[in-house]
Amino acid sequence: MENTRIALIFGGAGFIGANWAQRLLETTAAQVHVFDNLSRWGVKHNLEWLKRLAGDSGRLQVTVGDIRDREAVERATRGAHEIYHFAAQVAVTSSLDDPQTDFDINLGGTLNILEGARKSGNRPFLLFTSTNKVYGEMAEHALVSTGERYRYADGHGITEAQPLDFHSPYGCSKGGAEQYVHDYARSYHLPTTVLRMSCIAGPRQFGNEDQGWVAHFLYSAMEGKPVVIYGDGRQVRDVLYVGDLLDAFAAVRDHRELTEGQIYNVGGGEENATSLLELIAQIEAMTGQRLRYTRAPMRVGDQLIYVTDHAKLTRQTGWKPQTTLRETLDAILDWWTRNRSLLPQVAVMASAATPATPIQQLPRTA
């Protein structure tokens, strides 16, 4: 029954986790259990916000813990009917600096969660958010350069048939983790689903250079801070509004008979794709603020282009993006306007930025 539904969210105070917890608190009768180590900037504000939303309903439980703590994870999973695993080390650059910690969190922590779910005996539905980085460089796709962006020569986005080629410690740890999640559906009959996400953006995102770059660019323009562009700026990503991602979570859960044991690409698709240079121009046009930037060499693990083909998810669940890139930017700006005091007040000087190990990479044109 709905009133006995217990949803456990690992990383539940983060950007995606807090938004999902809000959705569950406001639109369902589920008991929501947030598990987070509160290590990232801003997440304590998210947690306080969730507590205010829950009020005295008794529907919000909070565990301050780390997914590397096997016993804490097992305790948390015992009563859960569904588990959402968003806790992660999220930056390619950090994985290059400290691959051991990246491994321990992303792969070791995921195994702890899977084992907790398996040992619980509940067969909880488990959704894991992976990344397009598991596809690596994708050098076999010919590209064309048109003005301010790269495009695929064949005009198609990336499907789940794309071979895995992790290409960085972060790609390895997330790729290994998602394969464990996928295999636990086969080996232990756990109802698991993997979503390989593109660029997610929206309110409550404390964007920085390595994660949440759309918000980082917008905040930097509003605060008069320069950003660093690694490469020529024509790199392309498709942007998905966080609210549309939450719709995807709900669609995957509601269609469990089809989605269990499956892996899906999820993103904004070609209609919401933008290059760095195009995004800068759009931000300047909508805000009237100039965004200053410097250039640096491309970094290990960077992709010239990634655009999602979400046809499999759409076909099996009916889900598709509903929010345009401009609407996403408007929502982020509105949240920044109302909550700018929550954001770091330390200016980031471009001259002080130290890029990660550069790589030599030539555009693949056709």
N, C-alpha and C positions, 0 to 999 in steps of 0.2 A: 504493500500500500504506500501511497505517496508520503503519508505522514511518518512512515518508518524509514524513509530513504535517507541514508547517511552517505554524504559525499565528502571524501577526503581529498584535499588539494595540497600536494607537495609543491612548495614555492607559492603558496597561496597569498602571500603579501606582496608579491612582485607585480609587475605591470599586467601581464595576462592573467595571473592567478587572482589578483584582487578584482579585476573586472569580471571574471567568471564567478567568483564568490558573490559579488553584488548581484549578478544575474540570477543566481540560484536563490539568494535571500529574498529578492524582490518578485520573482515570478514562479517560485515553487514553494512547497512546504518542507523541503529537504532540510535535514540537519547538516550544517556545513562545518567541517573540521579543517582549519588552516594549520598547516605544518610548514614552518619557515625558520631559517636561522637568523633572519633580520640583518644579514651582513651587507646588503646593498643599500646605497644611498636612497633615501626617500621611502623605503618600504615600511618604516615605522609609522609614517604619516598615513600610508595606505591602511595599515592595520587599525589605527585609531578611527579612521573613516568607516571601516567595516564594523567596528564595535558600535559606533553611533547608529549605523544602519540597523544592526540587529537589536539594539536597545535592550530591553529586559525580556525579550522573547525566549531566551535560553537556547536559541537555534545556532549560535556560533560558539564553537570550541576552538581554542588556540593552543597549539603546542610549539614552543620555541625549541627547535631541535635541528639537527643536521642529518641529511640523508646518509652520510658516512657512518653514522651511529646505528649499527644494525639492530641493537635491542630497542632503541627508541622508535625506529621504523616499524619493527614487528609489533610493538605495543599499539602504535597508531593504526595499523592496518587490520587489527583483529575484528573490529566491528563494522568495517566499511563495506558498503554495497557497491560503491563505484569509486575509482581512484583516478585522479588527474595528476599526471606527473609533469610538472613544469620546472622543477628545481634543476638548475644547471649552472655550470661555468659557461658563459655565453660568448666569449671573445676569442677570435682566432689569435690575436696578438698575445693575450694572456696565456693561451695554450703553448705558444712558441716560447714564451719566457719561462713557463713552469709546467711542462707537460705532465709531470707526476701528479700535481694537484688536479689538473684537468682530467686525467685518467681516473683518479680516485673519486671525484665528484660525479662525472658524467657516466662513467662505465660502472665503477664500483657501487656508487649510490643507486644506480638503476637496478643492479642485481639485488641489492638489499631490498628494494621496493618489490621486485618480482618475487623474491623469496618470502617476503612478508605476506604478499597476496596469496601465494601458493599455500603457505602453512596455515593461513587463516581458516581454510576450509570453506569459505563463502563463495568462491569463484567470482570475485568482484569484477565488474567491467572495468577495464584499465585503458586509459587513453594516454599516449605518450607523444609529446611534441618534439619532432626531430627538425631537420634543417636541410635546405637546398645545398648546403656545403658538402653533403655526402656525395654529390655528383662530381666534385672536383672541378677541374678546368674545362672539361667538355670540349677538348681541342678538335674533335672530329666534326663539329658543327661549323660550317663555313659562315662567315659574317660579312656584312656589307656596312660601310660607314656612310651615314647620310646626315651631313651637317653636324648636328649636336648630339648624335647618338649612334650606337651600334644596333644592328638588326640581324636576325637570323636570315640567311640567304633564302631558305625555303619558306619563310614566313610562319613557321610553326613554333610553339612553345615546347617546353620539356615535359615529357610524360614519365610515368613510373617505369617505363621500359628502358630509360636511360641507365647505362651501366654505372655502378658505384665506383668512385675513384677519389678517396677521401682527401688527399692532397694537403693535409695539415694535421697536427695533433688534435685540434678541435674536431675536424672532420672524422678522424679515426675514432675518437671517444664517442661522439654522437652516433656515428655509423655503427660502431660495435654495439652500443646500447640499444639502438632500434632493432638490430638483428636479434638480440636477446629477447626483446619484447615480442617480436614476431615469432620467434621460435617457441616461446612459452605457450603460445596459442596452440602450436602443433604438438609439443612434447607433453604439456601438462593440461591442455584443454582450457586454459584461461582465456576468457573473452577479451582479447587485447586488440587495440587498433593504433596504428602509427600515422601521424600527420607530418609530412615533410613541408615545413612552412617556408614561404618566401619572406619578404619584408613586411612586418606587422607594425602598424602605427595607430596612435589614437590618444585619447585623454589618459592621464595618470602615468604617462611615460616620462621618466626622468632621463631623457636622451643624452648620450655622450658619443664620443667619436667612434667607439667600437661597437656600440649597441644602441639601436634606436636613432639611426642617423637622420631620418626625416625630421623627427622632433628636434634633434641636435642642430640641424641647419636652421630650422624656424626659430628656435630659442636664441641662437647666436645672432641672427639678423635683428631680432627685437632688442637684444641686449648690446648690440654694437661690438660683438666679439668676432674675431676672424676664425675661419675654419681651415683645415688642411684637406686638399683634394689629392688623393694618391692615384697617379696616372693622369690621363688626359681629360678626365671629366665626362667622357662620353659613355662610361660604363652605365649599364641599364639594370634596373630591378623593377619588378611589379610590386605595387604597394597594396596591402589588404588592410582595410579598416578593422580595428579590433572588435567592433560590434559584429561585423560579418564573420569574423573568426569564431566568436561565441555561438553564432548561428550554426556554424559548421560543427562545433562540439555537440550541440543539441541534436543536430541532424544525424551525426554518427551514432550517438546513444540511442536515439529513437528508432534507428534502422539497424539495430544490433544483429538481427538475423542475417543481414547482408555484410555488415562492416567488420564483424568479428574475424580476427586473423588477417585483416587486410592492411595495406599500406597505400596512402593517398598523398598526392601533391595538393597543397592548398595555397592559394595566393590570389592576387587581384586580377591576374591575367593580362593579356595584351592591352585591353582598354584602360588599365590602370598602371601601365609601365611608364617609367620616366628615367631619363639619364640624370646624372648629377647636375650638369649644366642646365638642363631644362627645368629641374626642380628649383635651382637657384633663381632662374628668371621668373618662375611662377611665384615664388615667395616674395621676390622684390616687387612684382606687379600687384600682389594682393595686399602687401603691408606698407608699401611706399618706403621701405627700409632697404638700404644697400647691404648686401652680404659680402664682406671682404673675404678673400681666400688666398692661400699660397699653395704651391704644388710640391709634391714629393713623389719619389718613384713608387710604382705599384708594390704591394706587399705580398709576401708568401700567403697563398690561400685566397687571394682576391680573384674574382671572376669578372671577365669583361662584360658578360651579359647573363642574366638569368630571368626568364619569363615563364611563369607557370602555365602548364596545360592542366586544368582541373576537370577535364571531361569525365574521368572515371568517377570522381566524387559526385559530380553533378548528375551523371547517369544513374548512380545507385541510390542517391538520397534526395535528389531534386535541388540540392543547395547550389547557389551561385552568388557571387558578390553583388551587393546592392548599392554600395556607396562609392562615389567617384573620388578621385584623388583630391580634387578641390574641396569637396565636402569633408574629407579627412583632415586636410590642412585647417579648414575653418574650425573643426571640432577641437583640434590640438591648440589652436590659437585662443579659442574661447576658454579652454581649461587653463592655459598659461596666464591669461589675463586675470583670472579669478584666484590663481594659486601661485603666482610668481614668487611669493615669499618662501615657498617650500623648496625652491630650486637653489643649487649651490651659487653662492655669490662671489666665488673666486674666478676671476677672469682667466681664460686660457689663452696664452700668448702663442701665436703661431711660430714665432721665432724660437720658442722653447720646446716645440714638439720634436720628439725623437722617433722617426719612423722605424718600424720593424725592418728586418732584413729585406732589402729590395731584391726583386727578381727582374731578369731581362725577359720581356715578353712582347712580341710583335703582334699587331692586329692580324687576325685571320680574315682576309677579305676574299671575295669571289667576284 
